């Protein structure tokens, strides 16, 4: 499973959906999604993270679908190797 980043129409807010692996278990089973959200103040700068939460895959899919229906777009612009 890969990481997906959505940005709103005004290009001022982003949400990042990425797999969440429970490190307390022996086998890395992905059964949840980490949703991080933040603000973009300038196009040339990195986004500022406001927070994050862990949701079930079904809840994350529903939120992703709802955001796409609201006009958010998928972007690769902020997909970087390090956490922001």
Secondary structure, DSSP 8 states (H G I E B T S, - for coil): ---EEEE-TTS-EEEEEEEEE-TTSSS--EEEEEEEEEE-SSTTS--EEEEEEEEEHHHHHHHHHHHHHTT-EEE-TT--SS--
